[in-house]
Amino acid sequence: MKLKVNGKEAYFTTSGREIDKDQPTIVFVHGSGLTHVTWVLQTRYFAFHGIIQ
């Protein structure tokens, strides 16, 4: 998904789930020239441990 942050376009994922504003948010930021694939193992860990809801 896309959103604007300070006038700049950013991309994000919710792992296919609705955003629950009552739950905490984890933000992973990769470096220049990288992609979201950088965080595959970390997001999988949090998803399997019930953190990504």
Backbone hydrogen bonds in HBPLUS format (Angstrom, degrees):
<---DONOR---> <-ACCEPTOR-->    atom                        ^
c    i                          cat <-CA-CA->   ^        H-A-AA   ^      H-
h    n   atom  resd res      DA  || num        DHA   H-A  angle D-A-AA Bond
n    s   type  num  typ     dist DA aas  dist angle  dist       angle   num
A0012-PHE N   A0001-MET O   2.89 MM  11  5.35 150.7  1.97 140.4 147.5     1
A0003-LEU N   A0010-ALA O   2.90 MM   7  5.40 148.2  2.00 150.3 156.0     2
A0010-ALA N   A0003-LEU O   2.78 MM   7  5.40 160.8  1.81 167.9 172.4     3
A0005-VAL N   A0008-LYS O   2.74 MM   3  5.19 162.8  1.77 152.5 156.1     4
A0008-LYS N   A0005-VAL O   2.93 MM   3  5.19 164.5  1.95 115.3 120.1     5
A0017-ARG N   A0014-THR O   3.17 MM   3  5.45 157.6  2.22 107.5 114.1     6
A0023-GLN N   A0020-ASP O   3.00 MM   3  5.61 166.8  2.02 121.2 125.6     7
A0034-LEU N   A0031-GLY O   3.18 MM   3  5.72 156.1  2.24 135.7 135.9     8
A0038-THR N   A0035-THR O   3.09 MM   3  5.98 168.0  2.10 124.1 126.9     9
A0039-TRP N   A0036-HIS O   2.97 MM   3  5.76 155.8  2.03 122.4 127.4    10
A0040-VAL N   A0037-VAL O   3.20 MM   3  5.22 173.1  2.20 114.2 113.8    11
A0043-THR N   A0039-TRP O   2.90 MM   4  6.01 173.0  1.91 166.3 167.9    12
A0044-ARG N   A0040-VAL O   2.99 MM   4  6.04 153.7  2.06 145.8 153.7    13
A0045-TYR N   A0041-LEU O   2.99 MM   4  6.14 156.0  2.05 142.7 148.9    14
A0046-PHE N   A0042-GLN O   3.11 MM   4  6.44 168.3  2.12 155.4 156.4    15
A0047-ALA N   A0043-THR O   2.94 MM   4  6.04 156.2  1.99 145.8 152.9    16
A0048-PHE N   A0044-ARG O   2.91 MM   4  6.08 164.7  1.94 156.1 159.1    17
A0049-HIS N   A0045-TYR O   3.05 MM   4  6.21 131.5  2.30 144.0 157.2    18
A0051-ILE N   A0046-PHE O   2.76 MM   5  4.91 148.2  1.86 165.9 159.2    19
A0052-ILE N   A0046-PHE O   3.33 MM   6  5.73 152.6  2.41 107.2 110.2    20
A0050-GLY N   A0047-ALA O   3.28 MM   3  5.36 157.9  2.33 108.5 109.0    21
